[in-house]
Amino acid sequence: MLAETAKHSERTPKSLDYSSFRLRSLTPHMGAEVLDLDLANPLDAQQSRDLDDAFRDWKVLVFRDQAISRDQHKAFGRHFGMLHSHPMHKVGARGKDPEILPVITTQDSAYTAGDGWHTDVTCDPIPPMCSILRIEETPDGGGGDTLFANMALAYDLLSDAMKTFLSGLTAVHDGALPYLGAYKIEPPPGGYPKSEHPVVTVHPESGERILYINSGFTSHIKGLTPRESRGLLAMLFDHIATTPRIHCRVQWAPHTVTLWDNRCTQHHAVWDYYPECRRGERVSVLDDVAPTGV
Ligand code: SIN
């Protein structure tokens, strides 16, 4: 079958040379490995500026051979803002530190967190702006990669008619969908968070338009009939999952750290390594503002 989208998106080539480090790109449009930066040390002023620029430009940054402690991981997260506490922490489904989300899959796991296309915690009124995952144990036989989707490119590749139609719409993002529906974890008193966000948002730093729905959390689109909402979301989820040119893939090794921008990406943790184990910890960072529409 031919590709659904023949259209090419005009994008300015991005820098691989920042003054304090170099990058090696994973794809031309998104994802880069950062060379020459040691996350065990506090960032100096130039490194901080370069990191912010590289993060805005590349959306997903991978740091290799970073044998950092939990405190150093959290300190790196605080470069971007205050740390987020995961809603599942309130039901005791996670570890002791509310700012650390253990990401552990063993042969006894009923599921692996994030094994489906999603953006982190979009059920929150102000979802976390970024997440930083540190993987310490990878399956011996390979696998356990994380796929990322560039949601600015996903938006660009839609037709002008579809972009116009989506622009004024609002979607509901419901924490019960993954946490209760998929993971079967009873909600805290008052239930899991549920929030409304525009279907098309504007990235606060790059100014790019972003397709902001995800199959993990988005339950429906307001103002449409249930059938219309289901049909539209199914088409958009299919566009995200089956357009490989919007994806990049991170292969983990012990002590790899990956930082991603939740405001313009989605990800999917691939559970292809059963019965082997994969272990790590994730830190997410609070945003200042809710996603804004066009
Ligand atoms: C997640 O944050 O959704 C988990 C990602 C992963 O385990 O690769």
Boltz pocket constraint, residues with backbone or C-beta under 6 A from the ligand:
constraints:
  - pocket:
      binder: B
      contacts: [[A, 103], [A, 113], [A, 114], [A, 115], [A, 120], [A, 131], [A, 133], [A, 144], [A, 145], [A, 146], [A, 267], [A, 268], [A, 269], [A, 270], [A, 282]]
      max_distance: 6.0
